[in-house]
Amino acid sequence: MARIPIPVGAWGNISISGTRGNYRATARFRLANGKTVPRFRGGATKEAARNALLEHLTELREQAIAGEVSSTTTLGSFASDWFERWENSDEHPPSTVATYTAAVKWIRADLGMLRLVECTTGKLDKGVRRIADAHGETTAKQARTVLRHIFADAVRLDALPTNPALGVATIKPQAGDVRAMTHADVVALRNAARQWEATPHKSFRPYRRDILDSIDVMLGTGVRTGELLGIRWQDIDLDADVPTVSVMGTVTGKKGHGVIWKPAPKSETSKRVLYLPSIAVDALRRQFADREYRAESEAVFASEMGTWRNPSSYRVHFRQVRELAGLEWVVPRSIRKTVATTIYGADGLDNASKQLGHSEIGVTAKHYVQRLNIGPRGVVGVLDSWFQNAS
C-alpha cells in the first residue's frame, strides 16, 4: 500500500539527536511545490532545539499556504473574500451588486460559522429554507444562487473536492397578485405631483420640478426608471406624424465614475421605438420649451446640475409625491404594470410585452398584467340568440 504523503505546508515526526549542549532537531517538510525536504535547527537542550525547529517550520508553513483557502475556513469568512473578488473582477450592474451584498449578509448570518468542510448539501438546503422563512422566498432564491458561486470558487481553490450547493433545492417564489393603478389612482398621483412641484423648498441648491412630466412619460410609455432617466433629446421625434421615443439606453452607477449612460438597456429586446400618446407628447414638449432656461444636458430628465440623474434620488422624490397622494403602495413599477394591463385589456398580451421590452411574454403575463376574470363579451349574442330560439 502506497505511503500517504505529508500534506503541503505540514511536517512529519520531529527527531532529536546530539549530545548535551549541542542538540539538533530534524523533520521532513513538504513545500508548496510538493517536494519534501529535511529541515533542522539546533539548541543547547532538546527542548530548545525542538522549539527552534517548530518556529522555523511554522514560518515555512505560512509561506507555503499563503493566500490559500483550506476546508477549515469558515463560510462567513470565505463568503466575504469571495464577494470582494467577484466585485473587483468586472463591472456589475448596481442592482446585482446590491442583491449579492444582501445575499452574502444573510448567508453569513445563518451559515457563517460553519467551516467549508461542514457545509453539506443538506445543511445548506436547510439554511436556505431558514432564510426563506425569515426574509422571503425571493431573498432565499438569491442566496441559493450566491452559494453556488461561492462554493464553485472553493472548488477552484482546492478547498473542497465538489460543490455542495449544486444540490440545494430550487426556490420558487410565489408570484403575488399584480396590482395596476385605477383611473382615480392616476388622477390622484398627477395632482400630487403638481402639489409637490408647487411646494416651496428651503434648499439653496437648484431644484428640479419636472416630476409630473416624468410621470406622464412613464404613463405614456411604460418605460423603466433607468430608461426614463436615460432618454436623450436625440431619441425623441416629436415632429413625426405619430411622435416617437427610442429607448436606446439606461442610466446606471459605475464605480469611480458616478452615474453614467449605458448604451445597452436591460436586454436586447429593451431597445425599442415607442409611439407616444398625447400625455407623453405634451410632457416632452413642456420639457423642450423649458430646456433653454437650464443647463444644457444630453438627458431630458437630467439632474439639477445637468448630469445624468441618479435613479435613487429620483425615487426619493417619487415617494414624496405618492405620500401626498395617499398611494403608499405605488412605485414607478406600478405605472409600468398599469400600462401593461391597459394594453393587455385593449390590444392583447403580445403587444403589452413588446411595449415593456420583455424578452419573454411569460414575464409580462406573470409579473406585469393584472388579470381580470371576465368572460368573453361575444357570449352575450350567443346566449341571447339561444334563449330567443328556446322561447
C-alpha positions, -999 to +999 in steps of 0.1 A: +000+000+000+014+034-010+025+057+018+003+087+024+024+118+017+027+147+041+002+175+033+016+206+017+027+230+044+030+202+070+058+182+085+065+147+098+078+135+131+105+155+148+136+136+158+163+149+181+200+138+181+232+151+195+249+154+229+244+177+259+248+213+249+246+205+212+213+190+201+197+190+167+160+186+159+152+173+124+119+169+105+108+164+069+087+193+055+066+194+023+070+225+002+043+243-018+056+226-050+050+192-034+087+184-028+096+170+007+129+182+022+146+178+056+147+208+079+166+211+111+176+235+139+200+232+169+198+241+205+217+237+239+189+215+251+165+191+235+136+214+242+154+244+228+162+225+196+126+213+192+112+248+198+136+264+173+126+238+147+089+243+153+093+281+149+111+275+116+086+250+104+057+274+113+073+301+092+077+277+063+041+266+066+029+303+064+049+308+033+037+275+017+000+282+022+000+320+020-032+331+002-046+296+001-080+285+015-085+254+034-115+233+042-114+246+077-120+282+067-154+294+078-181+300+053-186+335+066-150+345+061-148+328+027-181+344+016-167+379+023-134+372+005-154+357-025-176+388-027-146+411-028-130+391-056-163+390-075-169+427-072-134+436-084-134+411-113-157+430-136-182+458-139-215+447-124-249+465-125-256+483-092-288+462-088-268+430-090-242+443-065-270+452-041-286+418-045-254+399-039-245+421-009-278+413+008-274+376-001-239+374+014-252+392+045-279+366+052-256+337+043-231+349+069-258+355+095-273+320+091-245+297+079-213+318+085-199+298+115-199+265+096-165+255+082-164+248+044-159+211+050-190+210+073-212+226+046-231+196+033-259+199+008-284+191+035-271+219+058-271+244+030-306+234+020-319+239+055-301+272+058-317+285+026-351+274+039-345+293+071-336+324+050-368+319+031-389+318+063-372+349+077-367+371+047-389+357+019-386+333-010-371+358-034-342+365-009-337+328-004-335+323-042-308+349-044-289+333-015-290+299-033-276+315-064-248+332-045-240+300-026-235+281-059-209+308-069-192+308-035-187+270-034-177+269-071-149+292-061-140+270-031-137+240-055-115+261-078-092+270-049-089+233-039-106+239-006-133+213-014-135+185-040-171+191-050-197+219-049-223+210-022-245+240-032-254+224-065-278+201-048-297+227-029-334+226-039-347+253-062-366+281-046-398+291-065-411+324-052-449+326-053-459+354-077-481+379-059-512+394-075-504+422-099-520+454-089-524+481-115-535+516-108-571+527-114-580+558-132-587+575-099-552+565-087-536+581-117-555+613-112-545+614-075-508+608-084-507+635-110-525+660-088-500+652-060-471+658-085-485+693-092-488+700-055-452+687-049-439+710-076-457+740-062-445+735-026-417+759-016-384+743-005-356+755+018-327+743-003-303+768-018-293+743-044-310+741-078-342+720-075-357+702-105-395+705-107-403+680-135-418+651-116-452+655-132-437+654-167-416+624-159-447+605-145-466+614-176-439+600-199-439+568-178-477+567-181-475+571-218-447+545-224-443+521-195-405+526-195-383+516-166-370+542-142-334+539-156-348+540-192-368+572-184-338+590-170-317+577-200-339+593-226-318+618-246-330+647-267-318+629-298-340+599-290-372+620-294-391+627-326-420+650-318-424+662-355-433+627-368-469+620-379-471+599-347-443+611-323-419+585-310-392+579-285-363+555-290-353+536-259-317+531-266-300+531-231-304+534-194-286+551-166-266+532-140-239+537-114-203+530-122-177+526-095-154+557-095-175+574-122-208+582-106-240+579-127-234+572-164-255+564-195-252+528-206-259+522-243-273+487-237-305+485-217-315+456-195-318+432-225-316+434-263-354+435-266-354+466-244-340+485-274-373+497-289-391+526-306-423+535-289-452+556-302-462+584-279-497+592-268-507+628-262-500+627-224-463+619-231-460+642-261-473+672-241-449+664-212-419+662-236-429+694-253-430+712-220-396+699-212-383+710-246-397+745-240-380+747-206-347+734-220-333+769-228-337+781-192-315+755-176-280+740-182-276+722-215-278+685-210-279+654-232-306+640-209-343+651-210-347+644-173-313+655-161-301+662-126-301+697-111-265+701-124-273+689-159-257+655-154-274+621-156-299+618-127-294+591-101-324+567-101-322+565-063-325+603-060-354+602-084-372+576-063-369+598-032-389+625-050-414+599-063-420+586-028-427+621-016-453+625-043-470+592-037-473+600+001-491+633-008-514+612-030-520+587-002-508+559-025-481+543-004-482+511-024-474+528-057-438+527-071-426+535-106-430+498-115-467+502-106-470+526-135-453+501-157-478+474-146-507+499-153-495+505-189-492+467-195-526+460-180-542+487-201-526+475-234-534+439-225-571+446-220-574+465-253-548+450-276-536+417-262-507+403-242-482+402-270-483+439-276-482+446-239-450+426-237-435+444-267-443+478-252-425+469-220-395+454-238-397+420-223-378+391-240-404+366-229-442+371-229-444+349-198-427+376-178-453+401-187-481+377-180-468+367-146-455+399-132-469+429-150-505+422-160-535+424-137-557+396-147-594+403-149-616+371-147-642+383-171-659+360-195-658+367-233-681+395-244-692+377-275-712+351-255-739+377-249-751+375-285-748+337-285-768+333-253-794+359-264-799+340-297-802+307-279-828+319-254-848+336-282-850+303-301-858+284-270-887+306-260 
